[in-house]
Amino acid sequence: MAGNMSTPRSQHTASLLLNGNVLISGGFNGVTLNIAELYNPTAEIWTTTANLTTARYMHVAAVLTNGKVLVTGGSNGAYLPSAELYDPTTGIWTNTGNMNVARAYFAGSMLPNGNVLVCGGYNGAVLNTAELYNPATGNWTSTGNMNFARNKHAVVVLANGKVLVSGGNSGAYLASAELYDPATGIWTYTGNMSVGREEFTASVLSDGKVLVCGGCLETHKAWPYPSLE
């Protein structure tokens, strides 16, 4: 059995690095954390690494094509626009460009072109905005808005390069889904899920279909539910 992390936490991120290790960053355990640690699956041990420059939870992390890890947004008592990069070769975090909109409870995905898309979230209001991070410049640019404001939603990149965003909450549980086309920057409606849900998982299967499961459902209010579709 794998050993325990050095610091208990929730609402953190876990990123599979190109070297096979797993980076855990930030989170919350009564206080907002800037602590990061690495899991080595071969040795089954945890080791600490450098702290984030900004303590945060409810953030998003993405492993870039150069192997660095982008961590962005979240909250530490205030909603954060800031972003930072972790370099696995040095174990050091460095600041990079801020998002245009501070946000937590949002979702993000690495696009086939190497840019990172973040969308939706919450910063006192539920957001429909989306933006792109360019690793070559370290800058964020706005892209098309989603058709529905949403937070606590799920995002996956499909085999055709489009991004599927589904579910979440905008004051009510959402069954709606939409597709982002990186070539045009436009969001279009697609079919609804059978039930509205938030804080669930979505996975692309080997046949290209997307499996969504669990979360909190409108019909079951705040209770986790073992629904699949």
C-alpha positions in Angstrom: 0.0 0.0 0.0 1.3 3.5 -0.9 2.3 5.7 2.0 0.4 8.7 3.1 0.9 12.2 1.9 2.8 14.4 4.3 -0.1 16.9 4.4 -3.9 16.0 4.4 -5.8 18.0 2.0 -8.9 18.3 -0.2 -9.8 20.5 -3.3 -6.2 20.1 -4.5 -4.9 19.0 -7.9 -3.0 15.9 -9.0 -0.9 15.9 -12.2 0.9 13.0 -13.8 4.3 14.2 -14.8 6.2 13.1 -17.9 8.6 11.2 -15.7 5.8 9.1 -14.2 5.7 10.9 -10.9 2.5 12.6 -9.6 2.5 16.2 -8.4 0.0 17.2 -5.7 -0.4 21.0 -5.3 -2.3 23.2 -3.0 -5.6 22.4 -1.4 -7.4 23.0 1.9 -7.3 21.4 5.3 -8.7 24.2 7.5 -6.3 26.6 6.0 -5.4 27.2 2.3 -2.2 25.3 1.4 0.8 26.3 -0.7 2.4 22.9 0.0 3.3 20.6 -2.9 4.6 17.0 -2.9 5.5 14.3 -5.3 4.5 10.6 -5.4 6.9 8.1 -6.9 4.9 5.1 -8.0 7.9 2.9 -8.4 9.2 3.5 -4.9 5.7 4.1 -3.5 7.0 7.1 -1.5 6.0 10.7 -1.1 8.6 13.6 -1.1 8.0 17.3 -0.6 9.0 19.7 -3.3 9.1 23.5 -3.4 6.0 25.4 -2.2 3.7 27.2 -4.6 4.2 30.9 -4.7 0.5 31.4 -3.8 -1.6 29.2 -1.5 -4.7 28.1 -3.4 -7.5 25.5 -3.6 -10.3 24.9 -6.1 -7.7 25.6 -8.8 -6.9 23.9 -12.1 -3.6 22.2 -13.2 -2.4 21.2 -16.6 0.8 19.4 -17.7 2.2 21.3 -20.7 4.0 19.7 -23.7 7.3 20.9 -22.3 6.7 18.9 -19.1 6.1 21.9 -16.9 2.8 22.1 -14.9 0.5 25.1 -15.1 -1.5 25.9 -11.9 -4.0 28.7 -12.2 -6.8 30.3 -10.4 -8.7 29.0 -7.3 -9.2 30.8 -4.0 -7.2 31.6 -0.8 -10.0 33.6 0.8 -10.1 35.8 -2.4 -10.7 34.6 -5.9 -7.4 34.4 -7.8 -6.4 35.3 -11.3 -2.8 34.3 -10.7 -1.0 31.4 -12.4 2.4 29.7 -11.9 4.5 27.1 -13.4 6.2 24.1 -11.8 9.4 22.8 -13.4 10.0 19.1 -12.5 13.7 19.3 -13.5 14.4 22.0 -10.9 11.5 21.6 -8.4 10.9 25.3 -8.6 7.7 27.3 -9.1 7.7 30.6 -11.1 4.9 33.0 -11.7 3.4 33.4 -15.2 0.8 35.7 -16.6 -2.5 36.2 -14.8 -5.8 35.1 -16.2 -8.1 38.0 -17.3 -10.8 36.8 -14.9 -10.2 35.5 -11.3 -12.1 32.2 -10.9 -12.5 29.1 -8.8 -14.7 26.0 -9.3 -13.8 26.1 -13.0 -12.4 23.6 -15.5 -9.5 23.5 -17.8 -8.0 21.3 -20.6 -4.8 21.1 -22.6 -5.7 21.5 -26.3 -4.0 19.6 -29.1 -2.1 22.8 -30.1 -0.5 23.0 -26.7 -2.6 25.9 -25.4 -4.7 25.5 -22.2 -8.4 26.4 -22.2 -10.1 27.4 -19.0 -13.8 28.0 -18.8 -16.6 29.0 -16.4 -16.2 29.0 -12.7 -17.2 31.3 -9.9 -15.9 34.6 -8.4 -18.9 35.9 -6.7 -21.0 35.2 -9.8 -21.2 32.1 -12.0 -19.1 32.7 -15.1 -19.6 31.9 -18.8 -16.2 33.4 -19.8 -13.4 31.3 -21.3 -9.7 32.1 -22.0 -6.6 30.5 -23.4 -3.1 30.3 -22.0 -0.2 30.3 -24.5 2.9 28.6 -23.0 5.1 30.2 -25.6 4.3 33.7 -24.4 3.0 33.1 -20.9 -0.1 35.2 -21.7 -3.8 34.7 -21.5 -6.3 35.7 -24.2 -10.1 35.7 -24.1 -12.0 33.4 -26.4 -15.7 32.9 -27.1 -18.0 32.8 -24.1 -19.9 29.6 -23.3 -23.7 29.6 -24.0 -24.3 28.8 -20.3 -22.6 30.2 -17.2 -21.6 27.2 -15.1 -19.3 26.1 -12.3 -18.4 22.7 -10.9 -18.7 21.3 -14.4 -16.6 18.7 -16.3 -14.5 19.1 -19.4 -12.9 16.6 -21.8 -11.0 16.9 -25.1 -12.5 14.7 -27.8 -10.6 12.8 -30.5 -11.5 15.5 -33.1 -9.8 18.2 -30.9 -13.1 19.8 -29.8 -13.8 20.3 -26.1 -16.9 18.9 -24.5 -18.2 20.8 -21.4 -21.1 19.4 -19.5 -23.2 19.9 -16.4 -22.3 22.0 -13.5 -24.4 24.6 -11.6 -25.6 28.1 -12.3 -28.1 28.3 -9.4 -29.7 25.1 -10.6 -28.1 21.8 -11.6 -27.3 21.7 -15.3 -27.9 18.9 -17.8 -26.7 21.0 -20.7 -23.6 20.4 -22.7 -21.7 22.3 -25.3 -18.7 22.0 -27.6 -15.8 24.4 -28.0 -14.0 24.4 -31.4 -10.4 25.7 -31.0 -10.2 26.4 -34.7 -13.0 29.0 -34.5 -13.2 29.9 -30.7 -16.9 29.3 -30.9 -19.2 27.2 -28.5 -22.1 25.3 -29.9 -24.9 23.4 -28.1 -24.9 19.6 -28.1 -27.2 17.1 -26.5 -28.2 17.3 -22.9 -27.3 14.7 -20.3 -30.3 12.8 -18.9 -30.0 14.6 -15.5 -28.5 17.8 -14.2 -25.4 17.1 -12.1 -22.4 18.9 -10.6 -19.0 17.9 -9.2 -18.9 14.7 -11.3 -16.3 13.0 -13.5 -16.1 12.7 -17.3 -13.8 10.4 -19.2 -13.2 9.7 -22.9 -13.4 6.0 -23.6 -11.4 4.0 -26.2 -14.3 4.1 -28.6 -14.5 7.9 -28.4 -17.6 8.1 -26.3 -17.7 10.0 -23.1 -18.7 8.4 -19.7 -20.0 10.7 -17.0 -20.6 9.4 -13.6 -21.6 10.4 -10.1 -21.7 13.9 -8.8 -24.6 15.7 -7.1 -27.9 15.5 -8.9 -30.9 17.8 -9.0 -33.2 15.0 -8.0 -31.0 14.1 -5.1 -30.0 17.6 -4.1 -26.7 17.7 -2.4 -26.2 13.9 -2.0 -23.7 12.1 -4.1 -25.4 9.7 -6.5 -24.0 6.7 -8.4 -25.6 7.6 -11.8 -23.9 6.8 -15.1 -24.5 7.9 -18.7 
